[in-house]
Each structure stands twice: as C-alpha cells, then as structure tokens.
Amino acid sequence: MTGLTLFGLFAVTAMMLCYALERRSRWFILGFAVSCVLGSIYGFLQGAWPFGIVEAVWALVALWRWLHAASQH
C-alpha cells in the first residue's frame, strides 16, 4: 500500500466517522469539512480530478453548515 493510498484511506475514514457523529457536536461538522478537503487533495493527487472537485464542493457545503450551526448556539 502506497503512502497516497494510506492518505486516501485516512481521509475517507475520517469523513465517514465525522459524518456519522455530526449530530453529537457541531465540531464533527467541521471535522467532516476538513476531511472533505483531505479527500479533495487525495482526488487531485491521484489524478481523479472529478472526485477532487466534488469533495471540494462537499467541503464548502460542510463549512457553511458548521458556520450556520455555530450561529444557532
């Protein structure tokens, strides 16, 4: 397993874990956003630019959700 593959595995695992725990704390929403950025970087590094773009969009959506959740507390 290459370093790039391990990086991608970490990013996707963190994404899944943070998404599953989002209802527990708004900080998991931020964790999801950060892990989406990592997933986007992974996508671009491996040459799958459509995946990289989609993950970047997810990161922006999650960041917006985190900011919105912060304003409601």
HELIX and SHEET records of a PDB file:
HELIX    1   1 GLY A    3  ALA A   20  1                                  18    
HELIX    2   2 ARG A   26  GLN A   46  1                                  21    
HELIX    3   3 TRP A   49  SER A   71  1                                  23    
END                                                                             
